Amino acid sequence: MHTVWKGAISFGLVHVPVKMFSATEDKDISMRYVHKECGSPLSYVRKCPICEKEVEWEEISKGYEYEKSKFVLFEKEELEQITEQANKSIAILDFVDLSEIDPIYFQKTYYLAPDQAGGNAYQLLKEAMRQSGKIGIAKISIRSKSSLAAIRVLEECLAIETMFYPDEIRPVTQVPNLPENITVNEKELGMAQMLIDQLSTPFDPQKYTDDYRERLLKLIEHKVTGEEIKIAPAKQETNVIDLMAALQASIEAAKPTLTATDPGKPKKATKTKTKTTAAEDKQAAGAEGPKPKRRKTTKKNETVS
């Protein structure tokens, strides 16, 4: 794996030299813009609209637009000077419970490995955090981007999750059209909870796949081999009017799926009782008793007791 960052974790006066590696990878299928007429890929051109010429990298500066079409420019050296001095250190500020952090704060996960002779300090921090059940909240700068971070134990490794700062989280009050003062129907609520119970299962990440990526890969394969592609029409979705009926249908649809996926909990057969006449009940009761012995008679297909 490629080293993303190199520095040290510090908590108190203890320093743990570490290297950082990306724990995830983006498997999105990359596509390029292509000129339909000749099939050539298009290039990204850095062109100045005023000078009407292509601009080389050494002629480019970073700028901040403080008013429309008005910029203040920064040289690379100026930005490097204001970079946090602790950009080579992950300073743990506090230890907290993971359950106290809402997932909205998390950005990206990295693995941390001991660097140089930091194996003992690394093992000490990992084991102390494992036994305490706490995670560390720290600050880190990666590629001139400052982030909060959560350091935790993941199997036999320390992992760090970059986090948004609180002022980067948009408040829920900005979300439009949220329902207010709506009374939930108790019967519908009970059905919804029943559906949640039926669909509840231990988290198994292996059963989730990127269906879109798989379909796209198949489509690419067919096109490369020159096969004719026919796209099935999309299924027309209908608006759900009867919420109760939709909940009931969802519960019924979930039953066979649960039985198939959980062989340890077989589906119970439902017994149905129909109305019968007294004569039918008597006949059924007689049929369930001990059968009398039969003996042959002179007439065909006829028996007597």
N, C-alpha and C positions, 0 to 999 in steps of 0.2 A: 504494500500500500504506500501511497505517496504521503510524505510528511507535510501536513498543512501548517503547523505552527510548532514552535520549539521554545520552551521557557521553563517556568517552575511554578508549582502550586505553593502558596505560602499560607500558613495558618499559625497565628502567634509568631514565634521566632523560628518555626520549623519551615524549611524549604525542601520541596520535593521536585527534583529535575524531571521533566516529562516531555514527551513528544506527542503531538496530536495527529490523529488520523480520522478521516471521515468515516462514520459508521454506516452511512446510507449511500445509495447511488441512484441517480435518476435514470430510469429505464424508458423514458419517453422516446418514441421513434422520431429521429431527427429528419426533417424534410427541408428542402431548399426551394427557393423561388426559381422557376425555369421559364425561359422565353418559349412560349408555345410555338412560335413560327419556326425556330431552328433547333429547339431543344437544348440550348446552352444555359448553364446556371448563371444567375445574375450576381453581380459583384456589389459589395457595399462600397460606396464612393463617398469620401469626406470632401464635400464640395462647398465652397463659400458662395452664397447667392449674390453677394455684392461684387467680389472680385471675379466671380465666374471662373474659378479654377479649382483644381483638386488640391487639397491641403495635406502636406506631409505631417507625420506625427510630431516632429521637432518644432513645428510651427503652431502647435495646439497648446492652449492653456485651459485650466478649469476656471469657470466663472459662475457667479451667483446673480440671478436676475432679481434685483430688488424693486424695480419698477418695469413696466412694459418696455422691452427693448433696451433697458439700461442694465449694464452688468458691472460688477467689480471682479477683477481678475486676480488669480492667485498663481504663483509659481510653485513648482513641486517642492522646493526647499522651504517655502513659507508654511505649507501644510505639514511637512515633516517636523517642523519646529514645534508645532502645537499638538503633535501626537502625544498621547499620554506617555509619561516616562515609564509607567508600569506596563507597557505593551508587551513585555516579555515575562510578565508575572500574572498568575491567576490568584488574586488575593481573596481568600475566603473571609467574608464579612460576618456571616451568621450561620448557625446550624438550625434547621427547621424540619418539620415533618412534611414528607412529600404530599400527603393528603391535603395539606393546607394550600397547595398551589393549583389553581385552575389550569387545565390544559391549554387555554387560549394564550397563555404566556410563552409556551414552548415554540422554538423555531426549528433547530436542527441539532442532531446528535453527533457527537464525536467520541472516539475512543482515546484514552490517555494511557500511554505506556511509559515505564520508567526509562530515564535517559542517564547515560554515563553510570556513575556509581550510586544512583538513587534508588536501587532496588529495596533496601531495608526500610527507608523512609516511606517509600510507596506502599510497601506491604503493611507497615504500621498504620498509615492513614486509612488504608482500605479496610483493615480488620477492625479498627476503632469505629469507623463509620458503620460497618456491618453490625457490630454488636450494639451500638447505640440506636440503630434504626433511623438515624438522622441523615439528611442530605445537606450539603454545603451550598450557600448562596454566595456567589463571587462576582467579580467584574473581570472582563477580558476584552482585549482589543485584537481583532483579526482583520488584516488588510484595511487598517485605518477605520474600521467600524467598531465602535464600542458597544458592548452588550452586557446585560446581566447574564448570569449563567448558574445552572444548578449542577453540582457535582454529586454523583451517586455511585453506588456499587452495582455493577451489572455482571452477574455471574462471578468470574474471577478477575474482573477488570474494572477500573474506574472509568466512568463515562461522564461526559459533560454536555449538557443541553444548553445551547444559547437561548436567551429569553428576550422578549420585548420589555422595554421599560414601561411603567404604568401609563405615562402620557402618550405612549404609542398605541394603547388599546382604546378603540372607540367606545364611548359609552352606549349602553343598550338603549338609552333614551333617544338616540339618533335614528333608531330603526323605525321606519314608517309603518303605519297600519297595524300596529300591535293591538289585539283585542283588549278591551277594557270592560270591567263590570259585567262579564258574561257568566251566567250561571250554568254550570255543567250538569247535564242530565245524569242522575245517579245510576240509572240502569245502563246508560251508555258507558259511564265511567267503569262500572263493574265489568262490562264486556271488554272494554279496552284493557283493564288490568288482567283479565283472564287471557287475552291474546298475548300480552307481554309475558305472562307466566309460561304459556305454551312455547313461546319462541326463545325463552331464556335458556342459556347453555354456557358452560365454561368457555372462555375465550381461546380459540384455536386459530392462530394467524395463518396456518398452512392451508386452511380450507378456502381462503379468500384469494381470488386471482383477478388480474386486470383483463377483463373480458374484451374491452375495446382494443387493447394492444394485441391480443391474440387474433382477433378478427382482422385487424389491420395487417399483421404479419402474413396471414393466409392470403389476404387480398394482394399484397405485394408479391408473394410467391406465385400466385396465379397469373399476375400481369407479366412477371419476368419470364414465365414459361409460355406466354402468348395465349393463354386460355381466355375464352370469352366470359365476361363477367356479367351476371344478371343480379341486380339488387332487388330483393323482395320488398314490396311496399310496406311502409311502416304501419304498425297497428294503430288504429284510431282509438284514442283514449276517450272515454265518456265521462262526463261529470257525475260524481257520486251525489245523488240526491238524498237517498235514504241511508243515513249514517248507521243506524241500527242494523239494517240489512247488510251493509258492507262489513261491519264488525263480525256479524254472525258468519258470513261467507268466508271471511279471513280465518276465523277460528276453525271452521270445517276444513278449509284448505290446508291448514297447518297440521292437522292430525296425522294424515298418512306420512307426511315428511318426518315428523318426530318419531313415528314408529319405525320407519326405515333407517333413520340415522342413529337410533338408540335401541339396539337389540335387547339391552338389559331391561327395558321397560316395555314389554309387549302391550299392544293395544287391547283393552278389555272389550270383549264382545258385549254388545248391547242386547238385552233380552226384551222382546216385545211380547205383550200379551194381548190376545184378541178375544172378543166376546164369543162365548160358545153356549149352546143350548144345554139344558139339563141332560137330555139324552146323549149328546155328544160327550159330555163330561163323564157320564156313567159308562159309556162305551170305552172311552179312553182309560178309565180306571180299571175296567175289566181286562183291557188289553195288556196292562202293566203287571197283572197278577200272574201266578204260575200257570203255564200252559198245560192243559190236560193231555194225558197220553191218548194216542189214536190207535185204532186197530182196523184192519182191512175188512171190508164187507164185500158182498157179492156184486154190489152196484159200482160202476166205474165212477171215479172222481167223487165218492161220497164216503164220509166217515161218521162214526158214532162214538159216543163216550162210553 
